[in-house]
Each structure stands twice: as structure tokens, then as C-alpha cells.
Amino acid sequence: MSTVKNLLINHPSKPMLRHGDLAGEQSSISINEASDIVKKYFGIIAKFKRFESEKDDTFLVNTVKGEKFVLKVANANEKIDEIKMQQSILKHIQITTPSLPVPRIKLNVDHEDIFQIEDKSGTKRYARMITFIEGTPLCDTNSNSKERQDVGRILARLEDSTKNFSHSGADRYYAWDVQNLLTLEPLLKWVSEPSHRSALEKGLERFEMISPILKKCRKQILHNDFSKSNIIVDHKSNNFVKGIIDFGDTVRTAIAVDVSTALLNQLPEKPHNNIFADSLDLMEGYSSIATLTNEELEIIPHLVMGRVVARALITHWRKNLFPDNETYIMRNTERGWHQLDWFLSRPKEQISDILIRFSI
């Protein structure tokens, strides 16, 4: 794969393999420590619940006054500029599109939105608190066609809200940004099952074929993880989507990449002939607000496949780094083998035509 080799030359140090917030060790803080942080820096007494997370410590903070917040204590290896970027994009959205349901920032007693703490292991880490959005994660419930169209409209509005946002923390190499997929080829060695490794190799080869088009696509700073777990909903509300959470994957990438991530998360666990049925509902809503170029529509289905490949490579690598967190890390990987087989069993041209109905 010539493109893979070229990209590895351009990234000779394999930045993903040494990227702190994915590869760095972490000493988890306890609920008691979290309580002490909130008391000291916010003057708040509360009950706490730990959320599962990939790389940081995250807690639900339920105050005695009935308010709810989320305390996030970053991985010690996460860069401060990237944390500032996550806070800045929330501020930007609140100013430009206040009707978008994203978390609001809670300042501490010193009027800081980010502050440094030292955990009981002696490690210095950055902490922050944001509001908690009530509702049900979309991954925990079903949705109908109209509701999925609502999800698509919210995605389009979010992309429009951040189109003029700029921050140096977003100009980073990030493993979960599918435009970097070909640089993940060295991670194949962590996939022990021969049939799985062969499927991933074929997926990388097919992705290489569309990568020249991807390089020419429009880019901006985007959420990059519009998954069902990051969309909070309420079936009884006129506004189905009640919240968009977790801006930890925010990066400057292609709009086509952002859309493809949203579509991936609408695929069924066990593919059938109409695997994109639910995703097309999302596209109906998205296209009622935003327009994609014919080139973007052509490669988005391939980018969906690319995200499946990236997920398999990254999760197999990380489960070997962090075996104690294997259940969380691998929670979505198994379904990906069926999805990848579906893509690879069809000609490239057939995949390219999946979204042609949305061309203008």
C-alpha cells in the first residue's frame, strides 16, 4: 500500500503510538478524591457516581441543592491546549448558537474553568466541571425515522455553529480522526485472528483508493464523535435531542468524516441488505439544512467503513495496553467484523453510490 508507506514516512515517529491521551498510563482517582476536589474548588457538597470512560476520570456530581454537574479529571498525559480547546468550543457554541443543547461550563471559586489538581498518587492533572444534561443516551433506547431526522438536523446545526471556530488545540494528529487511518497500519500486529487481520488489510487497501478525494474535501473544527452515546434524547419532548456531549474527540477534520461517524453509529449490529436504512433517515434531516458535495457523498460510505477499521485497530492495540479496561475498550468492536464484511463483499462503486440520492 504505497499511500500507507508515504504517510508513515510523513509521521516517522508514529505519533499515535506515543500520543499521551491514548497511550498514557492513568491512576484513577476515587469518589472520595472527587468529593474533595468539588468541595475545595467549588464549595459544593454532593453525591458522586463514576462514569465509564476511555482515558480520564469522569463523575456525575449530584448536589444537595438538586443541581447536577459532570466533573472531568483529565488523563495526566492530555495536553492543556487540547483541554482548553474543548472548553473554548463550548463557549463558542453558547455564544453563536445558544439554542444548541451542549453542556455549560461551571467556574470554580477562583472563577477558573480549568484548574490543576494533584491526585493521591502525586500526579498533577487538570480538572473542570460542566453541567449535566438530563435525558437518555440514544444508545440506550430506540428511535423512529422522524427522530433520526432530528438527529441529522442537530448535526448540521452543530457543524454550522463551529464553522468559524478556531483554536490551536484542534490542529492535532488524532488517532480517532479517520483522515489518519492509513497511519494506523502498524497496529495490525495486535490483531491476532488471521481472518480479522486480512479483512482489515483489505479495508485499508480500499480506503487508500478514496484517500486522494478525502484530501480535497472541506475541513473545519468538528465534534468528530457524534455517536449514540454522545446524544441525549427524550421521546416525550418536541425536541428529541436534548443534549450533545463529550467534545473530547474534537479536531480539525473533513466535514465528510464528521458525517460518516454519525452514520456509522446508526448501522445495525447485524448487517442486512439495507444496512444504511437508519443512516439514510439521519441524512434526510441533515440534508434539509446542510449541503454536501458530490465528492463528499461519494466517499462518506467508505469513511464509515474506515471508522470500522480504525475502531478495530485502535481497540485491539489499547486492550493490550490496558487489559483491566478491556470490556469498555472493546464494547463496540465485535459488531464491526460483520459490518466490515458487508462493505468488503460489495464492489467499491456500489458503496460509492449509497448516498447518491442526496446529490444536488
C-alpha positions as CSV (number, residue, x, y, z in Angstrom):
1,M,0.0,0.0,0.0
2,S,2.0,2.9,-1.3
3,T,0.0,5.6,0.5
4,V,0.4,3.9,3.8
5,K,4.1,3.8,3.4
6,N,4.2,7.5,2.4
7,L,2.1,8.5,5.4
8,L,4.3,6.6,7.7
9,I,7.3,8.5,6.3
10,N,5.5,11.7,6.9
11,H,4.8,10.5,10.5
12,P,8.2,8.7,11.2
13,S,7.7,8.8,15.0
14,K,4.2,7.2,14.7
15,P,2.6,9.9,16.8
16,M,-0.5,7.9,17.5
17,L,1.6,5.2,19.2
18,R,3.2,7.7,21.6
19,H,0.1,10.0,21.9
20,G,-0.3,10.6,25.6
21,D,-4.0,10.7,25.9
22,L,-4.5,7.3,24.3
23,A,-1.3,5.5,25.3
24,G,-0.5,7.1,28.7
25,E,-0.9,5.2,31.9
26,Q,-3.5,6.5,34.3
27,S,-4.1,6.3,38.0
28,S,-7.8,6.5,38.6
29,I,-9.0,8.8,41.4
30,S,-11.5,7.6,43.9
31,I,-15.0,9.0,44.6
32,N,-13.7,10.4,47.9
33,E,-11.0,12.3,46.0
34,A,-13.6,13.6,43.5
35,S,-15.7,14.8,46.5
36,D,-12.7,16.6,48.0
37,I,-12.0,18.3,44.7
38,V,-15.5,19.6,44.4
39,K,-15.6,20.8,48.0
40,K,-12.3,22.6,47.7
41,Y,-12.7,24.2,44.3
42,F,-16.5,24.7,44.1
43,G,-17.6,24.8,47.7
44,I,-20.2,22.1,46.8
45,I,-21.2,19.1,48.8
46,A,-22.6,16.3,46.6
47,K,-23.1,12.6,45.9
48,F,-21.0,11.1,43.2
49,K,-21.3,8.4,40.5
50,R,-18.4,7.3,38.3
51,F,-19.0,7.2,34.6
52,E,-17.1,4.7,32.4
53,S,-14.6,6.5,30.2
54,E,-11.7,5.7,27.8
55,K,-8.9,7.8,29.2
56,D,-9.9,10.2,32.0
57,D,-11.9,10.2,35.3
58,T,-15.5,11.4,34.9
59,F,-18.1,11.7,37.6
60,L,-21.8,12.7,37.9
61,V,-22.0,15.3,40.7
62,N,-25.4,15.4,42.3
63,T,-25.5,18.4,44.7
64,V,-27.6,18.7,47.9
65,K,-29.4,21.6,46.1
66,G,-30.5,19.2,43.3
67,E,-28.2,20.6,40.7
68,K,-26.2,18.1,38.5
69,F,-22.8,18.5,37.0
70,V,-20.1,16.4,35.4
71,L,-16.6,16.5,36.9
72,K,-13.9,15.6,34.4
73,V,-10.3,15.0,35.6
74,A,-8.1,14.6,32.6
75,N,-5.5,11.9,31.9
76,A,-2.2,13.3,33.1
77,N,-0.8,13.0,29.6
78,E,-3.5,15.0,28.0
79,K,-2.2,18.4,26.6
80,I,-3.6,21.5,28.2
81,D,-4.1,23.2,24.8
82,E,-6.4,20.4,23.8
83,I,-8.4,20.7,27.1
84,K,-8.7,24.4,26.6
85,M,-9.9,23.8,23.1
86,Q,-12.8,21.6,24.4
87,Q,-13.8,24.3,26.8
88,S,-13.5,27.0,24.2
89,I,-15.7,25.3,21.7
90,L,-18.5,25.0,24.3
91,K,-18.2,28.8,24.9
92,H,-18.2,29.4,21.2
93,I,-21.4,27.4,20.7
94,Q,-23.1,29.1,23.6
95,I,-22.4,32.5,22.0
96,T,-23.1,31.7,18.4
97,T,-26.0,29.2,18.7
98,P,-27.3,29.3,22.3
99,S,-30.2,27.0,21.4
100,L,-27.9,24.1,20.7
101,P,-28.1,21.8,23.7
102,V,-24.5,21.5,24.8
103,P,-23.1,21.5,28.4
104,R,-22.4,24.8,30.0
105,I,-19.2,25.5,31.9
106,K,-19.1,25.8,35.7
107,L,-16.5,28.2,37.1
108,N,-14.7,27.3,40.3
109,V,-14.5,29.6,43.3
110,D,-11.5,31.4,41.7
111,H,-13.5,31.9,38.5
112,E,-11.4,29.4,36.6
113,D,-12.9,26.9,34.1
114,I,-9.8,24.7,34.1
115,F,-7.6,24.1,37.2
116,Q,-4.8,21.8,38.2
117,I,-5.1,19.3,41.0
118,E,-2.7,16.7,42.4
119,D,-4.2,13.3,42.9
120,K,-3.2,10.9,45.8
121,S,-0.6,9.3,43.6
122,G,1.2,12.7,43.4
123,T,0.2,13.1,39.7
124,K,-0.7,16.6,38.5
125,R,-3.9,16.6,36.4
126,Y,-6.3,19.2,35.0
127,A,-9.9,19.3,36.2
128,R,-13.1,21.1,35.1
129,M,-16.8,20.9,35.7
130,I,-19.7,21.3,33.3
131,T,-23.5,21.0,33.5
132,F,-25.1,17.5,33.3
133,I,-27.8,17.2,30.6
134,E,-30.8,15.1,31.7
135,G,-32.2,12.5,29.3
136,T,-31.5,9.1,27.9
137,P,-28.4,8.4,25.8
138,L,-29.5,7.4,22.3
139,C,-27.5,4.1,22.7
140,D,-29.9,3.1,25.5
141,T,-33.1,3.5,23.5
142,N,-34.7,3.1,20.1
143,S,-35.6,5.8,17.6
144,N,-38.0,6.2,14.7
145,S,-37.5,7.7,11.3
146,K,-38.6,11.2,12.4
147,E,-36.4,11.1,15.5
148,R,-33.4,10.1,13.4
149,Q,-34.1,13.0,11.1
150,D,-34.0,15.3,14.2
151,V,-30.5,13.8,15.0
152,G,-29.4,14.7,11.5
153,R,-30.6,18.3,11.7
154,I,-28.8,18.8,15.0
155,L,-25.6,17.5,13.5
156,A,-25.9,20.0,10.6
157,R,-26.7,22.8,13.1
158,L,-23.6,21.9,15.2
159,E,-21.4,21.9,12.2
160,D,-22.7,25.3,11.1
161,S,-22.1,26.6,14.6
162,T,-18.4,25.7,14.7
163,K,-17.6,26.6,11.1
164,N,-15.8,29.8,12.2
165,F,-14.4,28.4,15.4
166,S,-10.6,28.4,15.5
167,H,-8.2,27.0,18.2
168,S,-4.6,25.7,18.0
169,G,-5.6,22.7,20.1
170,A,-7.7,21.3,17.3
171,D,-4.8,21.2,14.8
172,R,-3.5,17.9,16.2
173,Y,-2.8,14.4,15.0
174,Y,-5.6,12.3,16.5
175,A,-6.0,8.5,16.1
176,W,-9.8,8.6,16.0
177,D,-9.8,11.1,13.1
178,V,-10.4,8.8,10.1
179,Q,-8.4,11.0,7.8
180,N,-5.4,9.5,9.6
181,L,-6.5,5.9,9.1
182,L,-3.6,4.8,6.8
183,T,-1.1,5.7,9.5
184,L,-2.6,3.1,11.8
185,E,-1.4,0.2,9.6
186,P,1.3,-0.8,12.2
187,L,-1.4,-1.7,14.6
188,L,-2.4,-4.7,12.5
189,K,0.2,-6.7,14.5
190,W,-2.1,-6.5,17.6
191,V,-4.9,-8.3,15.7
192,S,-4.2,-12.0,16.3
193,E,-7.2,-13.6,14.4
194,P,-5.9,-14.1,10.8
195,S,-9.4,-13.6,9.2
196,H,-9.9,-10.4,11.0
197,R,-6.4,-9.1,10.2
198,S,-7.0,-10.0,6.5
199,A,-10.3,-8.1,6.5
200,L,-8.6,-5.0,8.0
201,E,-5.8,-5.2,5.4
202,K,-8.5,-5.2,2.6
203,G,-10.3,-2.3,4.3
204,L,-7.1,-0.3,4.4
205,E,-6.4,-1.0,0.7
206,R,-9.9,0.1,-0.2
207,F,-9.6,3.3,1.9
208,E,-6.3,4.1,0.1
209,M,-8.3,4.3,-3.1
210,I,-10.5,7.1,-1.9
211,S,-7.9,9.0,0.2
212,P,-7.0,11.4,-2.7
213,I,-10.6,12.6,-2.7
214,L,-10.7,13.0,1.0
215,K,-7.6,15.2,1.0
216,K,-9.5,17.7,-1.2
217,C,-12.7,17.8,1.0
218,R,-13.8,20.8,3.1
219,K,-12.4,20.9,6.6
220,Q,-13.2,22.7,9.8
221,I,-13.2,22.0,13.6
222,L,-15.8,19.4,14.3
223,H,-17.2,17.2,17.1
224,N,-15.8,14.0,15.4
225,D,-17.7,11.6,17.7
226,F,-21.4,12.1,17.0
227,S,-22.2,8.6,18.4
228,K,-25.3,7.4,20.1
229,S,-23.6,7.5,23.5
230,N,-22.9,11.2,23.0
231,I,-26.5,12.2,22.0
232,I,-29.0,12.7,24.9
233,V,-32.7,12.3,23.9
234,D,-36.2,12.5,25.2
235,H,-39.0,10.7,23.3
236,K,-41.7,12.8,25.1
237,S,-40.2,16.2,24.1
238,N,-40.9,18.2,21.0
239,N,-37.1,18.5,20.7
240,F,-36.0,14.9,20.6
241,V,-32.3,15.7,21.0
242,K,-31.8,17.2,24.5
243,G,-28.0,17.2,24.6
244,I,-24.8,16.8,22.6
245,I,-22.0,15.8,25.0
246,D,-18.3,14.7,25.0
247,F,-16.2,17.1,22.9
248,G,-13.0,15.1,23.7
249,D,-12.6,14.0,20.0
250,T,-12.9,17.5,18.6
251,V,-10.4,18.1,15.9
252,R,-10.0,19.9,12.6
253,T,-11.1,17.3,10.0
254,A,-13.2,16.9,6.9
255,I,-17.0,17.5,7.2
256,A,-17.3,14.2,5.4
257,V,-15.5,12.5,8.3
258,D,-17.9,14.0,10.8
259,V,-21.0,12.9,8.9
260,S,-19.6,9.4,8.4
261,T,-19.1,9.0,12.1
262,A,-22.7,9.9,12.7
263,L,-23.9,7.4,10.1
264,L,-21.7,4.6,11.4
265,N,-23.4,4.8,14.7
266,Q,-26.8,4.2,13.1
267,L,-25.8,0.9,11.5
268,P,-27.4,-2.2,12.8
269,E,-25.3,-4.7,14.8
270,K,-26.0,-7.4,12.4
271,P,-25.9,-6.1,8.8
272,H,-28.6,-6.9,6.2
273,N,-29.1,-5.8,2.6
274,N,-30.4,-2.3,3.7
275,I,-27.6,-1.7,6.3
276,F,-27.9,2.1,5.7
277,A,-31.6,2.3,6.3
278,D,-31.5,4.2,9.6
279,S,-28.5,6.2,8.5
280,L,-30.5,7.5,5.5
281,D,-33.1,8.9,7.9
282,L,-30.3,10.9,9.6
283,M,-29.1,12.0,6.1
284,E,-32.7,13.2,5.3
285,G,-32.6,15.5,8.3
286,Y,-29.0,16.6,7.7
287,S,-29.7,17.4,4.1
288,S,-32.7,19.6,4.9
289,I,-30.2,22.1,6.5
290,A,-26.7,21.4,5.0
291,T,-25.4,20.6,1.6
292,L,-22.7,18.1,0.8
293,T,-20.7,18.0,-2.5
294,N,-21.0,15.0,-4.8
295,E,-17.4,14.1,-3.9
296,E,-18.3,14.1,-0.2
297,L,-21.4,12.0,-0.8
298,E,-19.3,9.5,-2.8
299,I,-16.7,8.9,-0.1
300,I,-18.8,9.1,3.1
301,P,-19.9,5.5,2.9
302,H,-16.2,4.5,2.5
303,L,-15.4,6.7,5.5
304,V,-18.0,4.8,7.5
305,M,-16.1,1.6,6.7
306,G,-12.9,3.5,7.6
307,R,-14.2,4.2,11.0
308,V,-15.0,0.5,11.5
309,V,-11.4,-0.3,10.5
310,A,-9.9,2.4,12.8
311,R,-12.0,1.2,15.7
312,A,-10.8,-2.4,15.4
313,L,-7.1,-1.3,15.1
314,I,-7.2,1.1,18.0
315,T,-9.2,-1.0,20.4
316,H,-7.1,-4.1,19.8
317,W,-4.0,-2.0,20.5
318,R,-5.4,-0.4,23.6
319,K,-6.8,-3.6,25.1
320,N,-3.2,-4.9,25.2
321,L,-2.1,-1.6,26.9
322,F,-4.9,-1.6,29.4
323,P,-6.2,-5.1,29.9
324,D,-8.1,-4.0,33.1
325,N,-10.3,-1.8,30.9
326,E,-10.8,-4.3,28.1
327,T,-14.6,-4.6,28.5
328,Y,-15.1,-0.8,28.0
329,I,-12.5,-0.5,25.2
330,M,-13.9,-3.4,23.2
331,R,-17.6,-2.8,23.8
332,N,-18.3,-1.9,20.1
333,T,-15.6,-3.8,18.3
334,E,-17.3,-7.2,17.8
335,R,-20.2,-5.9,15.7
336,G,-17.6,-4.2,13.5
337,W,-16.5,-7.5,11.9
338,H,-20.0,-8.1,10.5
339,Q,-20.1,-4.5,9.2
340,L,-16.7,-4.7,7.6
341,D,-17.6,-8.0,5.9
342,W,-20.7,-6.2,4.5
343,F,-18.6,-3.4,2.9
344,L,-15.9,-5.7,1.6
345,S,-18.5,-8.1,0.0
346,R,-19.7,-5.3,-2.3
347,P,-17.9,-3.5,-5.2
348,K,-16.3,-0.1,-4.4
349,E,-18.7,1.5,-7.0
350,Q,-21.8,0.2,-5.2
351,I,-20.6,1.6,-1.9
352,S,-19.9,5.0,-3.6
353,D,-23.5,5.2,-4.8
354,I,-25.2,4.7,-1.5
355,L,-25.8,8.4,-0.9
356,I,-26.2,9.5,-4.5
357,R,-29.9,10.4,-3.8
358,F,-28.8,13.4,-1.8
359,S,-26.8,15.0,-4.6
360,I,-27.9,18.3,-6.0
